[in-house]
Amino acid sequence: MNFSWKKILEELRVLIILVIIAFTIKSTLVEIYVVPTGSMEDTILTGDMLIGNKFIYGMRTPIWIGIPYTRTGFHIPWFRLPAFKEVESGDVTIFEFPRDPFQKYVKRCIGVAGDSISINIGDIIVNSDTMHFPDEGKYIKGFKYDKDKVEKLYSFFTGNRDNINSFVVPYKGMEIDFNNVDDWQTAITLMVQDGNDVKLGSKTFTMIDPYEIARTHGFLKYKLLNLISSSRKAAIREQKDRSRFINNLNNEYKEDNLVNPWYINYGFENSEYLKNNITVNGETLNELGTYTLKYNYYFFMGDNRDSSYDSRFWGFVPDTQILGTPLFAIVNLFKFKLRMKVVS
């Protein structure tokens, strides 16, 4: 082997080592995030580039290896190191979106495991105390609220949830009694989030929602395209792209017999049928009798209360999907200006 080949191989080895180091830092210590929506305004603005601390809540080793910014790859075993602190109510937190872990969300923690929460005409009440509204949050109290109480978090809802009956944030050790379930959507969703193989007949329940994947497909790309081309052309291209994408995803889900817990109609009259036909890791609910949760869960909301897609609409986040907290907003990509703002 001549000298030139040795030099090339040596440079390649150094490059591979640098890539591994960069991947490890990105996966475990710090990461850069770009915020595509205004759900946390004015604490965090649309287009802000954030530096996130990924070890404050316990450094999580890489959970997935693949091609960056694609879904091509595979999951690997992981573990979490001891935390410097636990997530607390009021913390601005970065986490994986439960319905599509490839999406990273940043919201404010409203309730931790075991907390009792209700929302009364916009006032958030945690364990009987009214929560202070963030100083930079955006919300017009009484202007856009729903008069009817929302009974169940996973029921379909199109408006802004400013009235929600009291509920308890699920916690490790919490027991689900299958003879006393009045909200099957929540019960089944939590068992799936707990990492179980939950089936109804030949169909397998999954947290991954094709509509959520399609909803944000190319989100940032089209935001940027709007800046350099006409909004009409970008909108047409985006609509065609999304339609093609969701059709392909739906076909994949049909072939694999996958279904989301929140897209099935449940009722009290179906309880016996569900207990006899839903299995958790191969056992029917009747055989199990009860199920004990393995993880702690959290409830998150955006500071821009009137324009935030958050836990009021899609439920709880397990502690396994907590990533960290944003430290700084360093620049705003959509306004092309430096921010250099401390977030938390």
C-alpha positions as CSV (number, residue, x, y, z in Angstrom):
1,M,0.0,0.0,0.0
2,N,1.5,3.3,-1.0
3,F,1.8,6.5,1.1
4,S,-1.2,8.3,-0.5
5,W,-3.6,5.5,0.4
6,K,-2.3,5.4,4.0
7,K,-2.9,9.1,4.2
8,I,-6.4,8.8,2.8
9,L,-7.3,6.0,5.2
10,E,-5.9,8.0,8.1
11,E,-8.0,11.1,7.2
12,L,-11.0,8.8,6.8
13,R,-10.4,7.4,10.3
14,V,-10.2,10.8,11.8
15,L,-13.4,11.9,10.0
16,I,-15.3,8.9,11.3
17,I,-14.1,9.6,14.8
18,L,-15.2,13.2,14.5
19,V,-18.6,12.1,13.2
20,I,-19.0,9.7,16.1
21,I,-18.0,12.4,18.6
22,A,-20.4,14.9,17.1
23,F,-23.3,12.4,17.0
24,T,-22.6,11.5,20.7
25,I,-22.6,15.2,21.8
26,K,-25.8,15.9,19.7
27,S,-27.6,12.8,21.2
28,T,-26.6,13.2,24.8
29,L,-25.3,16.7,25.8
30,V,-26.5,19.6,23.6
31,E,-28.5,20.0,20.5
32,I,-29.7,22.8,18.2
33,Y,-33.4,23.1,17.6
34,V,-35.4,25.4,15.2
35,V,-38.9,26.3,16.4
36,P,-41.3,26.3,13.4
37,T,-44.4,27.5,15.1
38,G,-45.6,30.3,17.5
39,S,-47.0,28.1,20.2
40,M,-44.5,29.4,22.8
41,E,-44.7,33.1,21.9
42,D,-43.4,35.5,23.1
43,T,-41.1,33.4,25.3
44,I,-39.8,31.7,22.2
45,L,-40.6,33.1,18.7
46,T,-41.4,31.4,15.5
47,G,-38.0,30.7,13.7
48,D,-35.9,30.8,16.9
49,M,-32.8,28.6,16.9
50,L,-32.4,27.2,20.3
51,I,-29.5,25.5,22.1
52,G,-30.9,22.7,24.3
53,N,-29.4,21.2,27.4
54,K,-29.9,17.4,27.1
55,F,-28.4,16.2,30.4
56,I,-30.2,18.3,33.0
57,Y,-33.0,15.8,33.3
58,G,-30.6,12.8,33.0
59,M,-28.6,12.2,29.9
60,R,-30.3,9.7,27.6
61,T,-28.0,7.5,25.5
62,P,-28.9,7.4,21.7
63,I,-32.1,5.6,21.1
64,W,-31.9,5.5,17.3
65,I,-29.2,5.2,14.7
66,G,-29.8,6.2,11.1
67,I,-29.4,8.9,8.4
68,P,-29.8,12.4,10.0
69,Y,-33.0,14.3,9.2
70,T,-34.6,11.2,7.7
71,R,-36.6,8.3,9.1
72,T,-34.2,5.7,7.7
73,G,-32.5,3.8,10.5
74,F,-33.2,1.5,13.5
75,H,-33.8,1.7,17.2
76,I,-31.2,0.5,19.7
77,P,-31.3,-0.3,23.5
78,W,-30.8,2.8,25.6
79,F,-30.6,4.0,29.2
80,R,-30.7,7.2,31.1
81,L,-28.0,8.5,33.5
82,P,-29.0,10.1,36.9
83,A,-30.6,13.5,36.6
84,F,-29.3,16.8,37.9
85,K,-33.0,17.7,38.6
86,E,-36.5,16.4,37.9
87,V,-38.9,18.2,35.5
88,E,-40.9,20.6,37.6
89,S,-44.2,22.5,37.0
90,G,-43.3,25.7,35.1
91,D,-40.2,24.3,33.4
92,V,-39.8,25.0,29.7
93,T,-39.0,21.5,28.4
94,I,-37.9,19.8,25.1
95,F,-39.4,16.4,24.5
96,E,-40.3,13.9,21.7
97,F,-43.8,14.3,20.4
98,P,-45.6,11.1,21.6
99,R,-47.4,10.7,18.3
100,D,-44.2,11.1,16.2
101,P,-40.9,10.9,18.2
102,F,-39.0,12.3,15.2
103,Q,-40.7,15.6,16.0
104,K,-39.2,17.6,18.9
105,Y,-41.6,19.8,20.9
106,V,-40.8,22.6,23.3
107,K,-43.6,23.5,25.8
108,R,-44.0,24.5,29.4
109,C,-44.7,21.8,32.0
110,I,-48.0,22.4,33.7
111,G,-48.3,19.3,35.7
112,V,-46.0,16.4,36.8
113,A,-46.9,12.9,37.7
114,G,-49.6,12.7,40.4
115,D,-50.7,16.4,40.0
116,S,-54.4,17.2,40.0
117,I,-55.1,19.7,37.2
118,S,-58.2,21.5,36.0
119,I,-58.7,24.6,33.7
120,N,-61.6,27.0,34.6
121,I,-62.2,29.6,31.9
122,G,-58.5,29.9,31.2
123,D,-57.3,29.7,34.8
124,I,-55.0,26.6,35.2
125,I,-55.4,25.1,38.7
126,V,-52.7,22.7,39.9
127,N,-53.3,21.0,43.2
128,S,-55.9,23.6,44.2
129,D,-53.5,26.6,43.4
130,T,-53.9,28.9,40.4
131,M,-50.8,28.8,38.2
132,H,-49.1,32.1,37.4
133,F,-49.4,32.9,33.7
134,P,-45.9,33.3,32.0
135,D,-44.9,37.0,31.8
136,E,-44.2,36.7,28.0
137,G,-47.1,34.4,27.2
138,K,-49.9,35.4,24.8
139,Y,-53.5,34.8,25.8
140,I,-56.7,36.8,25.7
141,K,-58.8,35.6,28.6
142,G,-62.5,35.4,28.0
143,F,-62.1,36.3,24.3
144,K,-61.9,32.7,22.9
145,Y,-62.9,30.1,25.3
146,D,-65.2,27.1,25.4
147,K,-68.1,27.2,27.8
148,D,-68.7,23.4,27.9
149,K,-66.4,21.4,30.1
150,V,-64.1,18.9,28.3
151,E,-64.6,15.6,30.0
152,K,-61.9,13.5,28.4
153,L,-58.5,14.6,27.0
154,Y,-58.5,12.2,24.1
155,S,-62.0,13.0,22.7
156,F,-62.0,14.8,19.4
157,F,-62.0,18.6,19.8
158,T,-61.6,21.4,17.3
159,G,-61.6,24.5,19.6
160,N,-59.3,25.9,22.2
161,R,-59.6,24.1,25.5
162,D,-60.1,26.6,28.2
163,N,-62.4,24.5,30.4
164,I,-61.3,21.1,31.4
165,N,-62.6,19.0,34.3
166,S,-60.2,17.9,37.0
167,F,-57.9,15.0,36.1
168,V,-54.7,13.4,37.6
169,V,-51.5,13.3,35.6
170,P,-50.6,9.5,35.4
171,Y,-47.8,8.3,37.6
172,K,-45.6,5.3,38.1
173,G,-47.5,2.7,40.2
174,M,-50.9,4.1,39.2
175,E,-53.3,1.2,38.7
176,I,-55.8,0.8,35.9
177,D,-58.8,-1.4,36.9
178,F,-60.3,-2.9,33.7
179,N,-63.6,-3.4,35.5
180,N,-63.9,0.3,36.2
181,V,-62.7,2.0,33.0
182,D,-64.8,4.9,31.8
183,D,-62.3,6.2,29.2
184,W,-60.8,3.4,27.1
185,Q,-58.9,5.8,24.8
186,T,-56.8,7.1,27.7
187,A,-56.4,3.6,29.3
188,I,-55.2,2.0,26.0
189,T,-53.1,5.0,25.1
190,L,-51.2,4.8,28.4
191,M,-50.6,1.1,28.1
192,V,-49.1,1.6,24.6
193,Q,-47.0,4.5,25.9
194,D,-45.8,2.3,28.6
195,G,-44.1,0.2,25.9
196,N,-46.5,-2.8,25.7
197,D,-47.7,-4.8,22.7
198,V,-51.4,-3.9,22.8
199,K,-53.7,-5.5,20.2
200,L,-57.4,-5.6,19.3
201,G,-57.9,-8.8,17.3
202,S,-55.5,-8.6,14.4
203,K,-54.8,-4.9,14.8
204,T,-51.9,-3.5,16.7
205,F,-52.2,-0.2,18.6
206,T,-49.5,2.3,17.9
207,M,-48.7,5.8,19.1
208,I,-47.3,6.8,15.7
209,D,-50.0,8.8,13.9
210,P,-49.7,9.1,10.1
211,Y,-51.7,12.3,10.1
212,E,-49.4,13.9,12.6
213,I,-46.4,12.9,10.5
214,A,-48.0,14.3,7.4
215,R,-49.1,17.5,9.2
216,T,-45.5,18.6,9.8
217,H,-44.0,16.9,6.7
218,G,-41.7,19.5,5.2
219,F,-43.0,22.1,7.6
220,L,-39.7,24.0,8.0
221,K,-38.8,23.6,4.3
222,Y,-42.1,25.3,3.2
223,K,-41.7,28.0,5.8
224,L,-38.3,28.9,4.2
225,L,-39.7,28.5,0.6
226,N,-42.4,31.1,1.5
227,L,-39.6,33.6,2.1
228,I,-38.0,33.2,-1.3
229,S,-40.9,32.4,-3.6
230,S,-44.6,33.3,-4.0
231,S,-46.8,32.0,-1.2
232,R,-49.3,30.6,-3.7
233,K,-46.7,28.5,-5.5
234,A,-45.3,27.2,-2.2
235,A,-48.9,26.4,-0.9
236,I,-49.7,24.4,-4.1
237,R,-46.5,22.5,-3.9
238,E,-46.9,21.8,-0.2
239,Q,-50.5,20.5,-0.7
240,K,-49.5,18.1,-3.4
241,D,-46.5,16.9,-1.4
242,R,-48.6,16.3,1.7
243,S,-51.4,14.5,-0.1
244,R,-49.0,12.1,-1.7
245,F,-47.2,11.6,1.6
246,I,-50.3,10.8,3.6
247,N,-51.6,8.4,1.0
248,N,-48.4,6.4,1.1
249,L,-48.5,6.4,5.0
250,N,-52.1,5.2,5.1
251,N,-51.3,2.3,2.7
252,E,-48.4,1.3,4.9
253,Y,-50.6,1.3,8.1
254,K,-53.4,-0.8,6.4
255,E,-50.8,-3.3,5.3
256,D,-49.3,-3.6,8.8
257,N,-52.7,-3.6,10.5
258,L,-51.8,-0.6,12.7
259,V,-54.3,1.6,14.4
260,N,-54.2,4.5,16.8
261,P,-56.2,4.3,20.2
262,W,-57.8,7.7,19.6
263,Y,-59.3,6.8,16.2
264,I,-61.5,4.0,17.6
265,N,-65.0,4.5,19.1
266,Y,-65.3,3.1,22.6
267,G,-68.4,2.9,24.8
268,F,-69.6,1.4,28.1
269,E,-71.6,-1.1,26.2
270,N,-68.4,-2.4,24.5
271,S,-66.5,-2.9,27.8
272,E,-67.0,-6.7,27.9
273,Y,-66.1,-7.1,24.3
274,L,-62.9,-5.0,24.8
275,K,-61.9,-6.9,27.9
276,N,-62.2,-10.2,26.1
277,N,-60.5,-9.1,22.8
278,I,-57.8,-6.6,23.7
279,T,-54.5,-8.2,24.7
280,V,-51.5,-6.8,26.5
281,N,-48.4,-8.7,25.7
282,G,-50.5,-11.7,24.8
283,E,-52.9,-11.7,27.8
284,T,-56.5,-10.4,27.6
285,L,-57.6,-7.6,29.9
286,N,-60.0,-10.0,31.6
287,E,-57.0,-12.3,32.4
288,L,-55.0,-9.4,33.7
289,G,-57.7,-7.7,35.7
290,T,-55.6,-4.6,36.4
291,Y,-52.5,-2.9,34.9
292,T,-49.9,-0.9,36.8
293,L,-48.2,2.0,35.0
294,K,-44.4,1.7,34.6
295,Y,-43.6,5.4,33.9
296,N,-44.3,8.9,35.2
297,Y,-46.1,11.3,32.9
298,Y,-46.3,15.0,32.3
299,F,-48.8,17.6,31.0
300,F,-47.5,20.4,28.8
301,M,-49.0,23.6,27.3
302,G,-47.7,26.4,25.1
303,D,-47.3,29.9,26.4
304,N,-49.3,31.2,23.4
305,R,-52.4,29.6,24.9
306,D,-54.8,30.5,22.0
307,S,-52.5,29.0,19.4
308,S,-50.8,26.0,20.9
309,Y,-51.2,22.3,19.9
310,D,-50.3,20.7,23.3
311,S,-51.3,18.2,25.9
312,R,-54.9,19.5,25.9
313,F,-55.3,17.9,22.5
314,W,-53.0,14.9,22.5
315,G,-52.5,13.9,26.1
316,F,-49.5,13.1,28.3
317,V,-45.8,12.7,27.7
318,P,-43.9,9.8,29.4
319,D,-40.6,10.4,31.2
320,T,-38.9,8.2,28.6
321,Q,-39.5,11.0,26.0
322,I,-38.2,13.9,28.0
323,L,-35.0,15.3,26.3
324,G,-34.0,18.5,28.1
325,T,-34.5,22.2,28.4
326,P,-33.7,25.1,26.0
327,L,-30.9,27.4,27.3
328,F,-30.6,30.2,24.7
329,A,-32.4,31.5,21.6
330,I,-29.3,32.5,19.6
331,V,-30.8,33.7,16.3
332,N,-34.1,33.9,14.6
333,L,-34.0,32.4,11.1
334,F,-37.2,33.8,9.9
335,K,-36.3,37.4,10.8
336,F,-32.6,37.1,10.0
337,K,-31.6,38.6,13.4
338,L,-29.6,37.8,16.4
339,R,-31.6,37.0,19.6
340,M,-29.1,35.9,22.3
341,K,-31.9,35.4,24.8
342,V,-31.8,33.2,27.8
343,V,-34.9,31.0,27.8
344,S,-34.4,29.0,31.0
